[in-house]
Amino acid sequence: AWMVAVTLGRDFAVTALRSIAHARGVIIAASPLGKFKMVAQVVAILALILGRDHLQQFFVLGRIALWVAVITAVASAIEYYSKFSHTLSNQNH
């Protein structure tokens, strides 16, 4: 459950940062790391569903993909915050 909380918290925070930047006329594009996080999430969900009752190998793959998704969620959140902070500091000068 904590993995879901971390991922959802990251998604809400990134959406808020991108919305604030957009309101100031700045576009913060989706990052490749954020896109990779999404792919890892989809793979994790699919593999966990497929592996739950029938294919144990898929369940193991799903758990690995879930960890990858959480790690990339945190890394991409840091990346977005860095871009946001850099953008704000440049606008204030």
N, C-alpha and C positions, 0 to 999 in steps of 0.2 A: 504493500500500500504506500510506503514512503517513496518508492520509485515513481509512482503515479503522481504523488503530491509534488515531487521535485520537477517532474516534466510539465505538469499543468501550471505550476508556479512560474516556471521559466517562460512558458507560452504566454501567460497573462502579462508578465513583466516586459517581454519583448514587444508584445502588441502595444502596451502602454507607451514604451519608449518610442516606438516607430510612430505612434499617433501624435505624441508631443512634438516630435521632430517635424512631422508633416504639417502640423498646425503652424510651425515657424517657417514653412516653405522649404524644408529640407527633406529629401527622400533618402531613407536608409534602406538600401536594397537587401533582399534576402541573400544570406551568405551561403556559400557552398557547404559550410559546416552545418548550418541549419537544415539544409536540404538532405544532407547525409543522415542527420538525426531522424528526419521524417522517414527515410527509407529503412533505417534500423528499427524504428517503431513498427512499421508495417510488417517487416519480416518477423519481428518478435511476436506480434499478435497472431499472425497467420501460423507460425511454427508452434506457438503454445497451444493454439486451438487444435491443430492437426495432431500434435503429439500427446495431448492430454490422455486419451484413452487407448490409442492404437499404436502410434509410431514413436517410441521412446527417443529415437535419435532427433526427431523434430523438436521434442520438448527440450532437449539439451541445447540444440541450436537456438531455440527461442529464448532460453535463459541467457545465453551468451549475447544474443542480439539485444536483449533488454538492458543488459549492463552497458553495451556499446551505446545504446540510445540515451541512457542516463548520463554517461560520461560526456557524450557529445552535446547533450542538452546543457550541462553546466559550462562546458567550454564555449559553446556558442552564445550563451547568455553573457559570459564575460566579454566575448568579442563584440556583441551588440552594445553592451554598456560602454565599452571603450570607444566605439564609433560614435555613440551618442554624446559622451563627454567631450570628445575631440571636436565634434560639430558645434556643441554649445560654446566651448571655449573660443573657437574661431569666430563665432557670431558676435561674441561679446567684445572682441578686439577691433 
